[in-house]
Amino acid sequence: MEDTSKSFGPAFEVPAVILAALQAGADMVWSLSGGKDSQALVIVGAAWFRLMGFPGRQYIVHADLGRAEWPQTAAFVEKLAQQVGLPLVIVQRKKGDLVARFEERIEATRATGAPFWPSAESRYCTSHLKGGPIDQVLRNPAPFWPSSDSRYCTSDLKRGPIDGALRSAEVVISAEGVRADESRERAKKPVVEIRASITAKSTVKPEENLASMSPEDALAARNPGKRVALNWRPLLNWSTEDIWRACGTSSAELEKRQALYRNGHHHLALDGWVGHPAYVFGNQRLSCAFCVLGSKSDLLNGAQHNPELYAHLIQLEIIGDATFKNNWSLAELPVTGRAAQLRDEVLAGKEQANG
C-alpha cells in the first residue's frame, strides 16, 4: 500500500512502523483538545486514513476537563467530529474535574502539616544541609498547583482517562498534535514511541516486556492477547502557518478577526471562523481557560471571558496559601468589568477574615 501522506501537508510524518501497524488493522485514535494543532491533526489525519483504506477503526478522543475548560470547547469538538465524520469518545476523570483536583491537592497538602519555609520549630535547612536525614515531606512537599515539573493536570485528567479509552484494542495508535516549535521540551519528543502505560509488561520474562522495547520490536514480539500502544506525532515539524492552513484559514485572517473583536465587533469577528473562538478572543494558544504554563496575556484573556472561574481560582490561592504561577497571583491580572468586580469581592472577603 503506497503512503500518500505527502499530499496532506509539508511533513506529515508517517514512520514505517506506523504504516505497518495500520495496514495490519491497528486502531487509529486522534486526540482532540480543541486547540488549532489537534484540529489540524484531526482534519488531515481522518482524510489520510480514509484515502489509505486501512482496515482498522479510527475515532477521536477528547479529555473533558470540566469547569477548567473554555465553555465553548465541548460544542467545538463535537462540531469538528461531525465535520470529519468520525465517532467522538469523551473521557473524564472519574473522581471529578480539574478544579476538583486542585481542591483535592489543597487538602492533601494541608493535611501533611509540613511547613514550607524553615523556622525555629522546623529547622530543616540545618538538618538537610548539615548532614542529618530529613523527613521526605519537609524536603519535597506536595505541590498544590500544577507546574512544569508536576503536570498532574495532564497525567490525571488527560493521559490517564485517555488510556482507558485506548484499552479496547490490542494494537492502538494515539496520534497527538504536538509540534517542535512550541517548546524545547516538545522539540525533543520522537515522532513515534511506545505508550508504556498501557503496553504489555512482564517482570519475569524480558522477551514479553513489550513496554521496554522499541515500537518495531514490540510489534514483532507481540502475541495475541498482549497490547502494544504507540504515541505518534505526525505534525512534529509543522509551522504555525502550516497548521492554520490545514484548518482552512491563516494567521493573517486570525489577526483581522482579533482586531474586529477588540474593537467591539464580536459577531462579525466570529462569523465564519473555523477555529476555537478563544483564538479570536485573543489567545495565543489553547488549553484550559487558565493554564499554569500559559502566558499572562492568555491568562488575562481567560479571566475576562470566564470571570466566575477566575474568582474561584483566586479563592483557591487564598485557601491553599499558594499563588497560581511562579509566586505571581492571578489577582494581579489587570482585569476589568465583571472579572474585576468578582476579584475585588474575593479579596475584600480575605481582608475581612484577617481583620
C-alpha positions in Angstrom: 0.0 0.0 0.0 1.5 3.3 -1.1 1.9 6.0 1.6 0.1 9.2 0.3 0.9 11.3 3.4 3.0 13.9 1.3 -0.2 15.2 -0.2 -1.6 16.2 3.2 1.0 18.7 4.4 4.6 19.8 4.3 5.8 16.9 6.5 3.0 14.6 7.6 5.4 12.2 9.1 4.4 8.5 8.8 7.2 6.2 10.1 7.3 2.7 8.6 6.2 1.1 11.9 3.0 3.2 12.0 2.2 2.3 8.4 2.8 -1.4 9.1 0.7 -1.3 12.2 -2.2 0.4 10.4 -2.0 -2.0 7.4 -2.3 -4.9 9.9 -5.5 -3.4 11.4 -4.4 -1.3 14.3 -6.9 1.2 15.8 -6.2 4.9 15.0 -7.1 7.4 17.7 -6.9 11.1 17.1 -6.5 13.2 20.3 -8.5 16.4 20.1 -8.2 19.1 22.8 -9.9 21.8 20.7 -6.7 23.7 20.0 -5.5 24.5 16.5 -2.8 21.8 16.4 -5.2 19.0 17.3 -7.8 20.4 15.0 -5.4 20.3 12.0 -4.4 16.7 13.1 -8.0 15.5 13.0 -8.8 17.2 9.7 -5.7 15.9 7.9 -5.4 12.6 9.7 -9.0 11.5 9.1 -8.8 12.2 5.4 -5.4 10.5 5.1 -6.7 7.3 6.9 -9.7 7.1 4.6 -7.6 7.6 1.5 -5.2 4.9 2.5 -8.1 2.4 3.1 -6.7 0.9 6.3 -8.8 -2.0 7.7 -8.9 -0.8 11.4 -11.1 1.7 13.2 -10.4 5.4 13.5 -12.0 7.7 16.0 -11.5 10.9 18.1 -10.9 11.1 21.8 -11.3 14.2 23.9 -10.4 14.5 27.5 -13.0 16.8 29.1 -11.5 18.9 32.0 -14.9 20.1 33.2 -15.0 23.6 34.7 -11.4 24.3 33.7 -12.3 24.1 30.0 -13.4 27.1 27.9 -17.2 27.0 27.8 -17.1 26.8 24.0 -14.8 23.7 23.8 -17.5 21.0 24.2 -19.6 22.3 21.3 -16.4 22.9 19.2 -15.1 19.4 19.4 -18.5 17.9 18.7 -18.9 20.0 15.6 -15.4 19.1 14.4 -16.1 15.3 14.9 -19.3 15.7 12.9 -17.4 17.6 10.2 -14.9 14.9 9.6 -17.4 12.1 10.1 -15.7 10.3 13.0 -17.0 8.9 16.3 -16.1 11.1 19.3 -15.2 9.5 22.6 -15.2 11.9 25.5 -13.4 10.8 28.6 -13.3 12.3 32.1 -11.6 11.8 35.4 -14.0 9.7 37.4 -13.2 11.4 40.7 -14.0 14.9 39.4 -12.8 17.6 37.1 -9.6 19.6 37.1 -10.9 22.2 39.5 -11.9 19.4 41.9 -8.4 18.1 41.5 -7.0 21.4 42.6 -9.2 21.3 45.6 -8.1 17.8 46.5 -4.5 18.8 46.2 -5.1 21.7 48.6 -6.5 19.3 51.2 -3.7 16.8 50.7 -1.0 19.4 51.1 -2.6 21.0 54.2 -3.1 17.5 55.7 0.6 16.9 55.8 1.2 19.8 58.2 4.5 20.3 56.6 5.9 23.8 56.8 7.3 25.4 53.6 9.9 27.8 55.0 12.3 26.7 57.8 11.5 28.2 61.3 12.7 27.9 64.8 10.5 24.8 65.3 11.3 23.3 61.9 15.0 23.9 61.0 15.0 21.5 58.1 17.6 23.8 56.4 20.1 22.7 59.1 19.2 19.0 59.1 19.2 18.8 55.3 22.3 20.8 54.6 24.5 19.7 57.6 24.3 16.0 57.1 21.3 14.8 59.1 18.5 12.9 57.5 15.4 14.9 56.8 11.8 13.9 56.6 10.7 13.5 53.0 7.6 15.5 53.4 9.6 18.5 54.5 12.2 18.1 51.8 9.7 17.7 49.0 6.3 19.0 50.0 3.5 18.0 47.6 2.9 20.8 45.1 -0.6 22.3 45.1 -0.9 23.9 41.6 0.4 22.1 38.6 3.8 23.2 37.3 6.2 22.3 34.5 7.8 19.8 37.0 4.5 18.4 38.2 2.0 18.3 35.4 -0.6 16.2 37.2 -3.3 18.0 35.2 -2.0 16.1 32.2 -1.4 12.8 33.8 -4.6 12.7 35.9 -7.1 14.5 33.7 -5.9 13.6 30.2 -3.4 10.8 29.9 -5.0 8.5 32.5 -8.6 8.8 31.2 -7.4 8.5 27.6 -5.5 5.3 28.4 -8.8 3.8 29.5 -10.3 4.6 26.1 -7.3 3.0 24.3 -7.6 -0.3 26.0 -10.3 -1.6 23.7 -7.7 -2.7 21.1 -4.6 -4.9 21.2 -2.7 -2.7 18.8 -3.6 1.0 19.1 -2.0 4.2 17.9 -2.7 7.5 19.7 -1.9 10.5 17.5 -1.1 13.8 19.2 -0.9 17.3 17.6 2.5 18.1 19.2 4.8 20.4 17.4 8.5 21.0 17.9 8.4 24.8 17.7 6.1 25.1 20.7 8.8 24.5 23.2 12.3 23.0 23.7 10.8 20.0 25.6 8.4 19.2 22.8 11.2 19.5 20.2 12.9 16.6 22.0 10.0 14.2 21.6 10.3 11.5 19.0 7.8 11.1 16.1 6.8 7.7 17.4 7.3 5.9 20.7 5.8 3.1 22.9 3.0 4.3 25.1 4.3 2.3 28.0 1.4 3.0 30.4 -0.9 0.5 28.6 1.6 -1.7 26.7 2.1 -5.2 28.0 4.7 -5.6 30.7 6.5 -8.5 32.3 8.9 -8.6 35.2 9.6 -12.3 34.7 10.2 -12.7 31.0 12.2 -9.9 29.3 11.1 -11.2 25.9 7.4 -10.4 26.9 8.1 -7.0 28.4 6.9 -5.2 25.4 6.7 -1.8 27.2 10.5 -1.7 27.3 11.1 -2.4 23.6 11.2 -0.2 20.6 7.9 0.1 18.6 9.2 -2.2 15.9 10.4 -4.9 18.3 7.3 -4.7 20.4 5.0 -5.3 17.4 7.3 -8.2 16.2 7.3 -9.8 19.7 3.6 -9.3 20.5 1.4 -12.4 20.9 -2.4 -12.4 20.8 -3.9 -11.0 23.9 -0.9 -8.7 24.5 -1.4 -5.0 23.9 1.0 -2.6 22.1 0.1 1.1 22.2 2.1 3.7 20.3 2.2 7.5 20.5 2.5 9.2 17.1 3.3 12.9 16.4 2.8 13.3 12.7 2.8 17.2 12.8 6.0 17.5 14.8 7.8 19.6 12.2 4.8 21.7 11.1 4.8 25.5 11.4 2.0 27.6 12.9 1.1 28.7 9.3 1.0 25.0 8.2 -1.5 24.4 11.0 -3.8 27.2 10.2 -3.7 26.3 6.5 -4.8 22.8 7.3 -7.6 24.2 9.4 -8.8 26.3 6.5 -7.6 29.7 7.5 -4.4 31.7 8.1 -2.6 33.8 10.7 -3.4 36.9 8.7 -7.1 36.1 8.8 -6.9 35.4 12.6 -5.3 38.8 13.2 -8.1 40.6 11.3 -10.7 38.8 13.3 -8.9 39.6 16.6 -8.8 43.3 15.6 -12.5 43.2 14.9 -13.2 41.6 18.3 -11.0 44.1 20.2 -13.0 46.9 18.5 -16.3 45.5 19.7 -17.4 43.8 16.5 -17.8 40.5 18.2 -20.4 38.9 15.9 -18.6 39.9 12.8 -15.3 38.7 14.2 -16.7 35.2 15.0 -19.0 34.7 12.0 -17.5 32.0 9.7 -14.4 31.5 11.9 -13.2 27.9 11.6 -11.1 27.6 14.8 -11.9 27.7 18.5 -13.4 31.0 19.5 -10.8 31.7 22.1 -8.2 32.5 19.4 -10.5 35.3 18.2 -10.8 36.5 21.8 -7.0 36.9 21.7 -5.5 33.7 23.0 -2.0 32.7 21.6 -2.6 29.0 22.4 -5.5 27.0 23.8 -5.6 24.5 26.6 -7.5 25.1 29.8 -9.1 28.5 30.3 -6.3 29.0 32.9 -3.1 27.1 32.4 -0.1 27.4 34.7 2.1 27.2 31.6 0.2 29.9 29.7 1.3 33.4 29.1 0.0 36.3 31.2 -1.8 37.5 28.1 -3.7 34.2 27.8 -4.5 34.2 31.5 -5.9 37.7 31.2 -8.0 36.7 28.3 -9.2 33.6 30.2 -10.1 35.8 33.2 -12.0 38.4 31.1 -14.1 35.7 29.5 -14.5 33.3 32.5 -14.9 35.7 35.5 -16.6 33.2 37.8 -13.9 30.6 37.3 -11.3 33.3 37.7 -12.7 34.4 41.1 -12.9 30.8 42.3 -9.2 30.2 41.4 -8.2 33.3 43.4 -10.2 31.9 46.3 -8.2 28.7 46.0 -4.9 30.7 46.0 -6.1 32.2 49.3 -7.2 28.9 50.9 -4.1 27.0 49.7 -1.8 29.9 50.5 0.0 29.4 47.2 0.0 31.6 44.1 -1.1 30.2 40.8 2.1 30.8 38.8 5.8 31.4 39.9 5.0 33.4 43.1 2.6 35.5 41.0 -1.1 35.7 41.8 -4.0 35.7 39.4 -5.3 38.7 41.4 -2.5 40.8 39.8 -4.0 40.5 36.3 -5.3 43.9 35.1 -8.8 42.7 34.6 -11.9 44.9 34.0 -15.6 44.6 34.2 -17.2 41.5 35.9 -13.8 39.9 36.4 -12.5 42.9 38.4 -15.7 43.1 40.4 -15.5 39.4 41.4 -11.8 39.6 42.1 -12.3 42.6 44.4 -15.1 40.8 46.3 -12.9 37.8 46.9 -10.0 40.0 48.1 -12.4 42.0 50.3 -13.6 38.8 51.9 -10.0 37.9 52.6 -9.3 41.2 54.3 -12.4 40.8 56.5 -11.3 37.3 57.5 -7.9 38.6 58.5 -9.4 41.7 60.1 
